[in-house]
């Protein structure tokens, strides 16, 4: 299977934990493709060490 979907229910105020979760998934071989409405969609990759930075956009709505 090359796609994985999971609940992603971390609040935006907990962006350091979001960055670590995304990095952990990359080490497991899953690269984030999209965050949408509480779901994370990942694509299968070779396991790799990546660093993520989460940007906060206060004007954005949950489904954008």
C-alpha positions in Angstrom: 0.0 0.0 0.0 1.4 3.4 -1.0 -1.0 5.6 0.8 -1.9 5.9 4.5 -4.6 8.0 6.1 -4.8 8.6 9.9 -6.5 10.9 12.4 -4.3 14.0 13.0 -5.9 15.7 16.0 -3.1 17.8 17.4 -4.1 21.4 18.0 -2.2 24.0 16.0 -0.9 25.5 19.2 1.1 22.3 19.7 3.1 22.8 16.6 6.4 21.4 18.1 4.6 18.1 18.6 3.2 18.2 15.1 6.7 18.7 13.6 8.1 15.8 15.6 5.2 13.5 14.6 5.8 14.3 10.9 9.5 13.7 11.3 8.8 10.4 13.1 6.5 9.3 10.2 9.2 10.1 7.7 11.7 8.0 9.6 9.1 5.2 9.3 8.8 5.7 5.5 5.7 8.0 5.3 5.8 11.5 3.9 2.9 13.9 4.6 1.1 14.9 1.4 -1.9 16.7 2.9 -3.5 17.7 6.2 -7.3 18.1 5.9 -10.1 18.3 8.4 -8.3 16.3 11.1 -6.9 13.7 8.7 -3.3 13.3 7.6 -2.6 11.7 4.2 0.8 10.1 3.7 2.7 8.7 0.8 5.1 5.8 1.1 8.8 6.7 0.7 12.1 5.3 1.7 12.7 6.0 5.4 14.6 9.2 5.7 15.6 11.8 8.4 13.6 15.0 7.7 13.0 18.2 9.6 9.6 19.8 9.4 8.5 23.4 10.1 4.8 24.1 10.8 3.5 27.5 9.7 0.4 29.0 11.4 -2.0 31.0 9.3 -4.6 32.5 11.7 -7.0 33.5 8.9 -7.2 29.9 7.5 -10.3 27.8 8.2 -10.1 24.1 9.2 -10.9 22.8 5.7 -8.5 24.9 3.8 
